[in-house]
Amino acid sequence: MKLVYLRSLYTPLFALFISIGAFFCNPVTASENNTLNSAKACPVCPEMVSIAGKKFAMGKYAVTFDDWEACVEGGGCGGYVPPDNGWGRGKRPVVNVSWDDAQAYLRWLSDKSGKTYRLPTEEEWEVAALAGATSQYYWGNDVGRNNANCDGCGSEWDNRRTAPVGSFKPNAFGLYDMMGNVWQWTDTCRKGNCAKRLLCGGSWNHRPQDMRAGMCNWFDTNKRMRYLGFRPAMTLP
């Protein structure tokens, strides 16, 4: 059974129906719950969200400076301390990290937790970002105001700096900041060239249309940018 999202109905009651419908149409199995609960038992592990009807989970938030600093303090991430551009650290998404840096973090996290963390593929990222929506953005066809952080999103951080993670409403899967704030590395190679990887989601200083699913860009795997971060994924049994 496929859940149909009606974009014209944006009320708390409708949101409740969506949540209930998603649960019954795509229930999370006991094994999936065990996997996620086990991961949460690690103090430095990110909170993961099982993607309904799929065999993978995504980080509820992008990896933050706090997350990254736990890695460095734990002897991982090559000891690299990314600059924060003067915006602050803490719960802001970590930036100035390359694809290679993300791999170092994920290796450390996997060793620390006993679980296997990875980057999502482009396809997984798009599924997770849209959360069943058929509109341009997971909240509708218009960018609107204060739904995300981009150059033209109507937020207090637009084209100035990153916002702390979780500053905007999540999508129907409960994932935050899947569009805007920071571009997110994926594991997908660019046209078979794995020295270059795709990144999706747009950022605080890019146009609203860059946030849309299917508008992914690419960089060399060693590229570090002030608008580029990542979030973990995990394969479920």
Backbone hydrogen bonds in HBPLUS format (Angstrom, degrees):
<---DONOR---> <-ACCEPTOR-->    atom                        ^
c    i                          cat <-CA-CA->   ^        H-A-AA   ^      H-
h    n   atom  resd res      DA  || num        DHA   H-A  angle D-A-AA Bond
n    s   type  num  typ     dist DA aas  dist angle  dist       angle   num
A0009-LEU N   A0006-LEU O   3.25 MM   3  5.97 169.0  2.27 120.5 123.8     1
A0015-ALA N   A0011-THR O   2.96 MM   4  6.26 159.2  2.00 154.5 160.7     2
A0016-LEU N   A0012-PRO O   2.99 MM   4  6.28 144.0  2.12 141.4 151.0     3
A0016-LEU N   A0013-LEU O   3.12 MM   3  5.04 119.5  2.50  91.1 106.0     4
A0017-PHE N   A0013-LEU O   3.02 MM   4  6.40 154.9  2.08 148.0 154.2     5
A0018-ILE N   A0014-PHE O   2.89 MM   4  6.21 157.3  1.94 154.0 160.2     6
A0019-SER N   A0015-ALA O   3.04 MM   4  6.28 159.8  2.08 145.1 149.9     7
A0020-ILE N   A0016-LEU O   2.95 MM   4  6.23 162.4  1.98 154.8 159.4     8
A0021-GLY N   A0017-PHE O   2.77 MM   4  5.90 165.5  1.79 153.1 157.8     9
A0022-ALA N   A0018-ILE O   2.83 MM   4  5.98 162.0  1.86 152.1 157.0    10
A0023-PHE N   A0019-SER O   3.08 MM   4  6.25 147.7  2.19 139.4 147.9    11
A0024-PHE N   A0020-ILE O   3.07 MM   4  6.39 162.6  2.10 156.2 159.1    12
A0025-CYS N   A0021-GLY O   2.86 MM   4  5.91 156.0  1.92 152.2 159.5    13
A0026-ASN N   A0022-ALA O   2.98 MM   4  5.67 151.0  2.06 135.7 143.1    14
A0033-ASN N   A0029-THR O   2.98 MM   4  6.31 159.9  2.02 151.5 157.0    15
A0034-ASN N   A0030-ALA O   2.85 MM   4  6.09 156.7  1.90 149.3 155.9    16
A0035-THR N   A0031-SER O   2.95 MM   4  6.16 156.5  2.01 144.6 150.6    17
A0036-LEU N   A0032-GLU O   3.01 MM   4  6.30 163.7  2.04 152.8 156.1    18
A0037-ASN N   A0033-ASN O   2.81 MM   4  5.93 165.9  1.83 155.1 159.6    19
A0038-SER N   A0034-ASN O   2.90 MM   4  5.90 154.5  1.96 145.2 152.1    20
A0039-ALA N   A0035-THR O   3.11 MM   4  6.34 152.1  2.19 140.6 148.0    21
A0040-LYS N   A0036-LEU O   2.99 MM   4  6.29 149.3  2.09 146.7 155.1    22
A0041-ALA N   A0038-SER O   3.12 MM   3  5.22 140.6  2.28  97.7 109.1    23
A0042-CYS N   A0039-ALA O   3.23 MM   3  5.83 162.2  2.27 113.3 118.3    24
A0045-CYS N   A0042-CYS O   3.03 MM   3  5.17 164.3  2.05 113.6 118.5    25
A0060-LYS N   A0047-GLU O   2.79 MM  13  5.69 171.5  1.79 162.5 160.4    26
A0049-VAL N   A0058-MET O   2.74 MM   9  5.33 159.1  1.79 150.6 157.1    27
A0058-MET N   A0049-VAL O   2.94 MM   9  5.33 155.4  2.00 142.6 144.4    28
A0051-ILE N   A0056-PHE O   3.09 MM   5  6.11 172.8  2.09 156.1 157.2    29
A0054-LYS N   A0051-ILE O   2.99 MM   3  5.54 155.8  2.05 145.4 144.6    30
A0236-LEU N   A0055-LYS O   2.89 MM 181  4.95 177.0  1.89 123.5 124.4    31
A0057-ALA N   A0234-MET O   2.80 MM 177  5.15 152.4  1.87 148.3 157.5    32
A0234-MET N   A0057-ALA O   2.97 MM 177  5.15 141.6  2.12 142.5 143.1    33
A0059-GLY N   A0232-PRO O   2.85 MM 173  5.25 145.9  1.96 161.9 154.3    34
A0176-TYR N   A0060-LYS O   3.01 MM 116  6.09 177.5  2.01 166.2 166.9    35
A0063-VAL N   A0230-PHE O   2.92 MM 167  6.08 164.6  1.94 154.3 158.5    36
A0094-VAL N   A0063-VAL O   2.87 MM  31  6.06 161.5  1.90 136.0 141.9    37
A0068-TRP N   A0064-THR O   2.96 MM   4  6.29 163.4  1.99 150.7 155.1    38
A0065-PHE N   A0092-ARG O   3.04 MM  27  6.21 146.5  2.15 173.9 175.6    39
A0069-GLU N   A0065-PHE O   2.83 MM   4  5.96 162.3  1.86 153.8 158.4    40
A0066-ASP N   A0090-GLY O   2.98 MM  24  4.94 148.3  2.08 149.4 141.0    41
A0070-ALA N   A0066-ASP O   3.07 MM   4  6.30 142.3  2.22 144.1 153.3    42
A0071-CYS N   A0067-ASP O   3.31 MM   4  6.69 146.1  2.43 142.1 150.6    43
A0071-CYS N   A0068-TRP O   2.98 MM   3  5.13 122.2  2.32  98.6 113.4    44
A0072-VAL N   A0068-TRP O   3.05 MM   4  6.50 156.7  2.10 151.4 157.4    45
A0073-GLU N   A0069-GLU O   2.87 MM   4  5.97 166.0  1.88 147.5 151.8    46
A0074-GLY N   A0070-ALA O   2.93 MM   4  5.95 131.0  2.17 131.8 144.6    47
A0074-GLY N   A0071-CYS O   3.12 MM   3  4.98 127.1  2.41  91.2 105.5    48
A0076-GLY N   A0071-CYS O   2.78 MM   5  5.02 157.1  1.83 156.5 148.8    49
A0075-GLY N   A0072-VAL O   3.05 MM   3  5.23 160.1  2.09 110.3 112.9    50
A0079-GLY N   A0076-GLY O   3.17 MM   3  6.17 172.0  2.18 127.5 129.1    51
A0080-TYR N   A0077-CYS O   3.09 MM   3  6.00 167.4  2.10 127.8 129.2    52
A0087-TRP N   A0084-ASP O   3.09 MM   3  5.82 171.4  2.09 123.4 126.1    53
A0092-ARG N   A0089-ARG O   3.03 MM   3  5.55 164.8  2.05 135.7 139.8    54
A0165-VAL N   A0091-LYS O   2.95 MM  74  6.05 171.3  1.96 152.0 149.9    55
A0096-ASN N   A0225-MET O   2.80 MM 129  4.58 140.0  1.96 155.0 143.1    56
A0102-ALA N   A0098-SER O   2.96 MM   4  6.27 156.7  2.02 145.7 151.7    57
A0099-TRP N   A0221-THR O   3.08 MM 122  4.75 119.7  2.46 121.6 137.1    58
A0103-GLN N   A0099-TRP O   3.03 MM   4  6.35 150.4  2.12 146.6 154.3    59
A0100-ASP N   A0221-THR O   3.03 MM 121  5.76 157.8  2.08 158.7 152.8    60
A0104-ALA N   A0100-ASP O   3.15 MM   4  6.49 149.9  2.24 144.0 151.4    61
A0104-ALA N   A0101-ASP O   3.05 MM   3  5.11 117.2  2.47  96.0 111.3    62
A0105-TYR N   A0101-ASP O   3.05 MM   4  6.46 155.9  2.11 153.0 159.1    63
A0106-LEU N   A0102-ALA O   2.95 MM   4  6.19 163.0  1.98 152.7 157.3    64
A0107-ARG N   A0103-GLN O   2.90 MM   4  6.08 151.9  1.98 148.1 155.3    65
A0108-TRP N   A0104-ALA O   3.08 MM   4  6.28 163.0  2.11 146.1 150.5    66
A0109-LEU N   A0105-TYR O   2.87 MM   4  6.11 164.1  1.89 154.3 159.0    67
A0110-SER N   A0106-LEU O   2.92 MM   4  5.97 156.4  1.97 141.8 148.3    68
A0111-ASP N   A0107-ARG O   2.96 MM   4  6.17 160.7  2.00 150.0 155.1    69
A0112-LYS N   A0108-TRP O   2.88 MM   4  6.03 155.0  1.94 149.3 157.0    70
A0113-SER N   A0109-LEU O   2.96 MM   4  6.03 152.9  2.03 148.0 154.0    71
A0114-GLY N   A0110-SER O   2.83 MM   4  5.50 147.0  1.94 144.8 152.2    72
A0118-ARG N   A0233-ALA O   2.96 MM 115  5.22 156.6  2.01 145.7 147.8    73
A0233-ALA N   A0118-ARG O   2.63 MM 115  5.22 149.4  1.72 159.2 160.6    74
A0187-ASP N   A0120-PRO O   2.78 MM  67  5.79 155.1  1.84 142.0 148.4    75
A0125-TRP N   A0121-THR O   2.88 MM   4  6.09 160.5  1.92 151.9 157.8    76
A0126-GLU N   A0122-GLU O   2.99 MM   4  6.27 159.8  2.03 152.8 157.1    77
A0127-VAL N   A0123-GLU O   3.04 MM   4  6.29 163.2  2.07 153.2 157.4    78
A0128-ALA N   A0124-GLU O   2.91 MM   4  6.07 168.7  1.92 155.5 158.7    79
A0129-ALA N   A0125-TRP O   2.80 MM   4  5.92 153.0  1.87 149.1 157.4    80
A0130-LEU N   A0126-GLU O   3.07 MM   4  6.14 174.4  2.07 152.6 153.5    81
A0131-ALA N   A0127-VAL O   3.09 MM   4  6.04 149.2  2.19 143.1 151.8    82
A0133-ALA N   A0130-LEU O   2.93 MM   3  5.16 166.0  1.95 117.4 120.4    83
A0137-TYR N   A0140-GLY O   2.93 MM   3  5.23 152.8  2.00 146.3 154.8    84
A0140-GLY N   A0137-TYR O   3.13 MM   3  5.23 159.9  2.17 107.6 113.8    85
A0146-ASN N   A0153-CYS O   2.82 MM   7  5.97 146.1  1.94 149.4 160.8    86
A0181-ASN N   A0149-ASN O   2.85 MM  32  4.92 161.6  1.88 149.0 146.1    87
A0152-GLY N   A0150-CYS O   3.06 MM   2  5.65 121.8  2.41 107.0  90.9    88
A0151-ASP N   A0206-HIS O   2.85 MM  55  5.23 170.2  1.86 145.1 144.5    89
A0158-ASP N   A0155-SER O   3.39 MM   3  5.41 161.0  2.43 102.6 108.0    90
A0160-ARG N   A0157-TRP O   2.96 MM   3  5.39 149.2  2.06 146.9 139.9    91
A0161-ARG N   A0157-TRP O   3.29 MM   4  5.60 162.8  2.32 149.0 149.8    92
A0159-ASN N   A0204-TRP O   2.82 MM  45  5.32 147.6  1.92 154.8 150.6    93
A0171-ASN N   A0175-LEU O   2.98 MM   4  5.56 156.2  2.03 148.2 151.7    94
A0174-GLY N   A0171-ASN O   2.90 MM   3  5.33 158.3  1.95 115.1 122.4    95
A0180-GLY N   A0201-GLY O   2.65 MM  21  5.74 171.7  1.65 157.1 160.1    96
A0182-VAL N   A0180-GLY O   2.94 MM   2  5.70 129.3  2.20 110.1  94.8    97
A0204-TRP N   A0181-ASN O   3.10 MM  23  4.51 146.0  2.22 117.8 107.7    98
A0183-TRP N   A0227-TYR O   2.92 MM  44  6.22 158.4  1.97 166.0 158.8    99
A0229-GLY N   A0183-TRP O   2.77 MM  46  5.89 176.2  1.77 161.4 162.6   100
A0184-GLN N   A0200-CYS O   2.83 MM  16  5.29 157.5  1.88 145.4 153.0   101
A0200-CYS N   A0184-GLN O   2.91 MM  16  5.29 153.8  1.98 140.9 141.9   102
A0185-TRP N   A0229-GLY O   3.08 MM  44  6.51 154.4  2.15 145.4 147.8   103
A0186-THR N   A0198-LEU O   2.82 MM  12  5.56 143.6  1.96 170.0 159.5   104
A0198-LEU N   A0188-THR O   2.94 MM  10  5.70 157.8  1.99 161.2 168.1   105
A0190-ARG N   A0196-LYS O   3.06 MM   6  5.61 147.4  2.17 140.2 138.5   106
A0193-ASN N   A0190-ARG O   2.83 MM   3  5.23 165.1  1.85 122.6 125.8   107
A0196-LYS N   A0193-ASN O   3.16 MM   3  5.86 161.6  2.19 115.8 120.8   108
A0221-THR N   A0195-ALA O   3.04 MM  26  5.84 150.5  2.13 147.3 145.3   109
A0197-ARG N   A0219-PHE O   2.97 MM  22  5.83 151.9  2.05 170.2 166.0   110
A0219-PHE N   A0197-ARG O   3.15 MM  22  5.83 152.6  2.23 152.9 158.2   111
A0199-LEU N   A0217-ASN O   2.93 MM  18  5.28 154.0  2.00 126.6 131.4   112
A0217-ASN N   A0199-LEU O   2.79 MM  18  5.28 155.6  1.85 162.7 165.0   113
A0206-HIS N   A0203-SER O   3.26 MM   3  5.38 169.2  2.27 115.0 113.9   114
A0210-ASP N   A0207-ARG O   3.05 MM   3  5.44 145.3  2.18 109.4 119.4   115
A0211-MET N   A0208-PRO O   3.00 MM   3  5.60 160.3  2.04 117.4 123.6   116
A0215-MET N   A0212-ARG O   3.16 MM   3  5.68 146.3  2.28 136.8 136.6   117
A0223-LYS N   A0220-ASP O   3.10 MM   3  5.50 165.6  2.12 121.5 122.5   118
A0228-LEU N   A0225-MET O   3.35 MM   3  5.29 161.2  2.39 112.9 110.6   119
